[in-house]
Amino acid sequence: MISPGKVAVAMSGGVDSSVAAALLVEQGYDVFGIMMSLVNNSRDNAPLYCSPLDEKIARNVSNQLEIPFYLLDARLQFKHDVIDFFLEGYAKGVTPNPCIECNRYIRWGYLLDHVRSMGATHLATGHYARLLYRDGTYNLLRAVDEGKDQSYMLCMLNQEQLRNTIFPLSEYKKFQVRSYARNLD
């Protein structure tokens, strides 16, 4: 069950994470947005937060929702846990899945630890997946929108991580999320 507290929303600048933040604000949660820098800008070796446009959109959404917005430098962790993992696996003739490793080590590892240090009790994302708490266990379920389901990318999350996670889009279909976003401009 979700307990009251501060919720960090992992924002990408996309419609899903933006609507996830808006839904939580609407539901009365104490929310802040956070975006991770994962790679360097090749021109000047500066941190790249998705893209400059994505950062601008996430900032604008946060301003519109009147929530704080932060940038987190996760470049070293991302290189070690995702890029190096992928390259080593590929060199060995396997086809590693970098998204699963990113979720395991970066989003629900480095980011979750960081937002907890900022006072957040939960991490919310724009993933399409559902959580069901039953008999003392958190169960990860497929999203209502089967065409957008991302539960398979989250299969490695443990009970502690699931307990501290919110999927605000769990009961929505993509067309509803887009409509909600249009209504908020």
N, C-alpha and C positions, 0 to 999 in steps of 0.2 A: 504494500500500500504506500502511496505517496504521502509523506509527512510534510507539514508546512516547513518552509525554509526558503533560502535563496536558491534560485535556479539559474545556471549558466546555460546559455544556448550557443552551441557551436554554429557559427554563421559562416556561410560561404558566399553570400551575395546573391544566392539563387532564391527562387520563389519558395521552395520547400522550407528552408531554414528560416526565411523571413516570416512566413505564415506560422511556423511553429512558435516563433517568438511572440507574434501578435496574439495567438490563441492563449498562450500562457499569461500574457499581460491582461487580456480580457478576463481570464479566470481568476485574476487577483494575485498571482504569484509575484514575488519580488524577483525580478529578472534582470540579468545583464547579458550582453552579447560578447562573444569572443571569437576572433578569427586567428588561425595559425599561419605563420610564415613557414613554408615547407621547403622551398628551394630559393636559390639566388637568382637575381635578375642578371642575365648573362652580360649585359652591357657594362654594369658598374659593380657587380658582385654584391649589390644591396639585397636585403630581404625582399622576397616577392610573396605577397599575401594573395594567393590565387592570382588575381590580376589587379592592376590599379582600378579598373572599372568595378570589379567585384568588391574591392575594399570600399570604394565610394558608395556603392549601392548598400552594402551592409551598414556603413556609417549613417547613411540617409535613413534607412529603415529604423535603426536604433534611435536616431534623433526624432523621427516621426512618432515612435512608440514611447519616447521620453525615458529610455533606458541607457545606462552606461554601456560603452563599447570599448573593448580592449584588443590589442594585438599581442600575440604570443609568438616568440621566436622558437620554433621547433625544428629548425634546419638540421642541427647536428643529430638529433634523435631520429628524424626522418631518414637522413642519409644512412645512418647505421642500421636501423631496424627495418627499413623498407627497401631503399635503393640497393644497399650492399647485399641484403638478403636475396633480392631478385637477381642481381648480377651473378652471385655465387651459385644460386640454384640453376639459372639458365646455363652457366658454364658447365655444370654437371649433367646437363641434358634433361633437366626437369622443367616443368612449366609452373613456376611459383605464382601464387595469387597475391599481388602486392596490396590489394584492397583489404583482404582479410588481415594481413600483417599490420597495415596501417590502423585498422580498427582495434586490433588487439593491443598494440604497443603505443601507438600515438594517440588516438582519440580516447580510448578507455584505459590508457596507461598514463602517459605524460600529461595529456590535457586534463583528464579527470583528477589526477593528483594536484595539478596546478590550480584548478578552479576550487578544489576543496581548501587549498591554502588561502584562497581569496574569500572563504566563507560560504561557498556554495554547498548545499546538501545534495543537489542533483545536477546531472548533466542532461540536457535535452538536445535532440538532433531532429533534423527533418527526414530521418529514415522512415520508410513505410514498413513498419513491423508493429506487432502488438505484444504486450506483456499481460500475463494472467498470473495473479498470485493465488495459489490454492494449496492448502495443507502445508503451509510454511515454506513453500518453494515458489520461486519465480520461474514461469514458463515462457519461453520465447515462441510466439505464434506468427503465422503468416499474416500479412496485412489484409485488410478488407479489400483493397484494390489489388487483386492477384497479378495484374499486369505490371504493377509497380513494386511488388513485394521485394523487400531487401533482407528478410530474416536470414537467408542463407549466408549473407555477408557478416552476420552477427553471431553465428553459431558458436563461436569460441568464447563468448562472454560468460563469466562465472557469476555465481549468485551475488557476490558483493557488488560487482559491476552492474548487474541487472537491478539490484535493489536501489541503486543510486542513479537510475536512468529513467527518463521520461521520453516517450515517443508521442508528441502531440498530434501527429497526423495518422495515428493508428487506425482510426475509424473513418478516415476520409478517403475519397477517391481523388485522383489527380485533377479531374475537371472541377471538383468542388474546391480544391486548394487554389486553383487558378482563378476561379470565380471570387473566392474570398479575397485574394490578393487584389483583383481588379476593384472590388468594392472599397478597399482601403487605399486605393491609388498607389 
